Amino acid sequence: MVEAVQLPWWWQELCEASTVISLVITVYAITMHFLNYRKPHEQRLVVRIQLIVPVFVVTSLVAIKFPEFCQFYLDPVREVYEAFVIYTFFSLLVLVLGGEHRIITEICLSHRPSTHAIPFFGRYLGKIDLSYPEDFLMVKRGILQYVWFKPFYCSCNLLCLLFDFSRLNLILVVIYNISVTWSLYNLAIFWRCLYEDLRPFNPWGKFLCVKVVIFASYWQSMVIMILDSKGIINGGYAGFVYQNGLLCMEMTGFAILHLITFPWDEYSSAVMPHCARMNYIYAIRDCFGGRDLKSDFGKTIRGQSYYNCRNFDPAADSVLIAKADADSRLIRITQGLRFENRGQDRHWIGYGCTDNRGSSGSSGMRRSSVKEEPWDNATVAHEYLPTDPNYPVSADLATRHRNSRRMKDLRRNINSRASAV
């Protein structure tokens, strides 16, 4: 039986106060996002990132009170969600740049391939060209592998705790460090290749919100593990309790940082007066439904059957593609791209693993024939009812009129005349 460890009373009270403050701040921020849910694709990612604060602070407080229960049942949940937030942050960066298709086919087409940021060995490794779908897939998989590995790591770690597999525990720690390093390295590659394009969106604050929480958890656990191995900290759950005590107190600062960095008022009716908002219940369902995760994971697992040059045919002129990087151009030719009319035009042919199926012309993407439904003119007579509970969005009509451009110009005109008098 491992001896229970208790923090001093004043430390426990500070942790309890920090938990309450962090939860109040985060619940307020998330609730306001749901009440102003006007950009579902972006706000669902923001809310998922902000949830890391209540997940960490609640599990840390429970770890202080009941360390054995938390280590077996709650700590794995926190570990998995920590990895999930890294992937969510990557998805947010992709989204603000316009999505994967725009990054591959437009933004990175004019960028020069980047070298690996590894001293000495980087020059001998192949260059990274994110305009090539397979390179983008490599970076994305490098980030996602940590999310996929974390549940396996937590399960094996529980077995080590139950049956005292010391050798297996050492192997798991080594593999875990390799996995998290590889994930953060691929995220750094993505950041390095697209930093100039990300700069207008002020990404540093969002980057710090995610990384500081994860690095604080990781390095504190490493330092306490070393102190425990040296005998400076008492054995048992002492190191685990002290680590969670520190994390619990730090979460208040992280909650404030998240509130400032991911403000809800960017999606308010004052900023977006002509945009309807999704109703509260539908906003919650959209955020936690998980359909976007299923779709994205499926595309990533399918790999080159989706991430190929044919599906990501650049929208740029054929001349620009013909004058692009030689390696990138050769790869596209290998997959079936052909230039004609001295590089002015291009078309795809059935070649290799990507079958053209008879498509030709300036676009190489396979488009499935979708039969559109006929337009029903009878719906024109029906007006939208803002109070209809079955309609998933609401337009704040009064607020929309008050914050419209015409009303703002009128207020500005009246104020200027009043100041002149």
C-alpha positions, 0 to 999 in steps of 0.5 A: 500500500503506497502511503498517501501524501497531502499538501499543506492546507494553504496550498490546497486552499490555493488550488481550490480557489484557482480551480473555481476561478479557472472554471468560471473564466473558461465557462464564461468564455465558452458560453459566449462563443456558443451564444455568438456561434457565427463561424462554426468551422473556426469556433468549434476548434477554439472551444476545443482548445479552451477546454484544456483548462477545465480538463487540466484544473479538475483532474489536478484538483482530484489528483491532490485529493485522491492521487491513486484514483486520479492516476488510474482513471483521470490522468489518462483522459488528460494525457489523451486530450493534451495530444488532441489539443496539439492536433486541434491547434494544427487544424486551426492554423490550416483553417485560418489560411483557407484550408488544406486545398488552398495551402497546397494549391495556392499559398505554397506553390510560390514558396521555395522548398524548405530544408529540415531544421536539424543541425548538420543532418538537415542538409542531407535530408530531402527538402519539404515542399508543402505544395506537394500533397505527399509532403503535406501528408507527411507533416500532418501524419507526423503531428497526428501520430502523437494523438494516435499513440497517446491512448496506447501509451496510457493503456500500457502505462496503466499495465506497468503501474498494476504489474510493476513492469519496470523495463516496459515502463522505460521503453514506453518513456523513450517511445513517448519522448520520440513521439512527442518530439516528432509531433512538435517537430512537424508542427514547427516545420509547418510553422516555419514554412507558412510563418509569413502567411500566418503573421497577419493572424497574430498566431504567437498568442495562440501558439503560446496558449497551447504550448505553454500549458503542454510544456509546463505539464511535460517539463514539470513532470520531468523535473519532479521525476528526476527529483524523485529518482534522486530521493529528494522527494518522498516516494509514493505519490508525492511527486504526482501530487506536487506536480498537480498542485503546481499545475492547478495553481497555474491554470488561472493564468492560462484561463485568462490567457485563453480568454484574451487570445481567443476572444468571443467578441470577434464573432459578435453581432457588432463585428458581424452584423450581417451574419446569423448565429447558430442556436445554442443547442445546435452550436453545442452539438456542432462542436462536440459532434465529431463528424469533422474529426471522423472525416479528417482522420479518414482522409489522413489514413487513406493517404495518397489515395486522397493526397495526390497531385490530381486531387490537389491540382493548383488553380494557378496558371499552367505557366506558373506550374511549368516554371515551378520547382523542378522536383515538384514539376517532375512529381506531377508529371509522374502522376499524369500531368501533361503540359501543352501549347508551350506550357500555357495549358495542361491536362491529366492522363490516366497514368500510374496509381491515379486513374483519370477516367476520361477527364481532361482540360485545365482541371485535374480534380475528379468531380463526382456527378451530383444531381441537383434538386430542382428549385421549389418556387413555393418556398419563396412565399414563406418568410423566415421566422426568427422564433422558429425553434426548428430552424438552427440559426437566428438572426439578431435583427435589431442588433443587426440593424443597429450595427449595420454599415449604414447606421454606423455612417449615420452615427458618424455623420451626426457626431461630426456635425455635433462636434462642429457646432 
